[in-house]
């Protein structure tokens, strides 16, 4: 399994493109050292692994993608697919701003990886 490179289809401002490129590089690095996670809700794994890990944890309000990545990575190869690009919107980042988006996303990721928790007011 693995995650895909995210690209913004609606970014008129270069700063959003740079932020997503940094995110892609960070996720690729972390996966490369065995820290399985996603950069957004875009990942793939085989049906057999998905069944073995019991799919998405529906009790998590967010971070369910990280949960699948972490569990799938324990059972098989999990990589960053540089050559597969998923186009996504910058709508949420534009609405919240880059710094607040970073703060919320970082808090959510830390809560999940430290104690399998989630942000309630995402």
Order of alpha helices (4+ residues) and beta strands (2+ residues): beta-alpha-beta-alpha-alpha-beta-alpha-alpha
